[in-house]
């Protein structure tokens, strides 16, 4: 369960960085 939570956290973190780098994607 801890592993799944860590995976989700990493995906959300990468998604946030992607959105910040490409604001035009909104």
Backbone as CSV, one residue per row, in Angstrom:
resi,resn,N_x,N_y,N_z,CA_x,CA_y,CA_z,C_x,C_y,C_z
1,UNK,0.849,-1.211,0.000,0.000,0.000,0.000,0.875,1.250,0.000
2,UNK,1.964,1.196,0.748,2.867,2.344,0.812,3.490,2.582,-0.562
3,UNK,3.772,1.490,-1.271,4.392,1.602,-2.586,3.435,2.289,-3.563
4,UNK,2.147,1.929,-3.506,1.148,2.521,-4.398,1.018,4.012,-4.117
5,UNK,1.000,4.368,-2.827,0.868,5.775,-2.436,2.055,6.574,-2.964
6,UNK,3.246,5.974,-2.886,4.460,6.641,-3.367,4.380,6.839,-4.879
7,UNK,3.891,5.824,-5.580,3.766,5.910,-7.045,2.817,7.030,-7.444
8,UNK,1.680,7.110,-6.767,0.697,8.158,-7.072,1.292,9.539,-6.805
9,UNK,2.032,9.659,-5.715,2.651,10.946,-5.364,3.620,11.384,-6.457
10,UNK,4.406,10.432,-6.966,5.377,10.753,-8.023,4.649,11.188,-9.287
11,UNK,3.571,10.492,-9.650,2.815,10.835,-10.861,2.228,12.236,-10.740
12,UNK,1.656,12.548,-9.575,1.060,13.878,-9.359,2.139,14.953,-9.425
13,UNK,3.321,14.656,-8.845,4.426,15.614,-8.848,4.879,15.908,-10.273
14,UNK,5.026,14.849,-11.089,5.452,15.020,-12.488,4.385,15.798,-13.253
15,UNK,3.102,15.511,-12.976,2.014,16.198,-13.663,2.033,17.697,-13.352
16,UNK,2.263,18.029,-12.077,2.315,19.441,-11.682,3.457,20.150,-12.394
17,UNK,4.624,19.510,-12.474,5.777,20.116,-13.149,5.450,20.325,-14.621
18,UNK,4.799,19.333,-15.244,4.444,19.423,-16.666,3.501,20.603,-16.904
19,UNK,2.525,20.765,-16.009,1.557,21.869,-16.145,2.257,23.216,-15.955
20,UNK,3.200,23.278,-15.008,3.909,24.536,-14.748,4.799,24.899,-15.933
21,UNK,5.402,23.890,-16.562,6.288,24.148,-17.705,5.477,24.498,-18.948
22,UNK,4.297,23.851,-19.105,3.463,24.111,-20.285,2.101,24.653,-19.852
23,UNK,2.028,25.923,-19.456,0.760,26.521,-19.026,-0.237,26.614,-20.172
24,UNK,0.261,26.537,-21.415,-0.616,26.644,-22.573,-1.509,25.405,-22.688
25,UNK,-1.136,24.339,-21.964,-1.896,23.087,-22.037,-3.234,23.207,-21.318
26,UNK,-3.397,24.235,-20.501,-4.635,24.399,-19.743,-5.840,24.382,-20.668
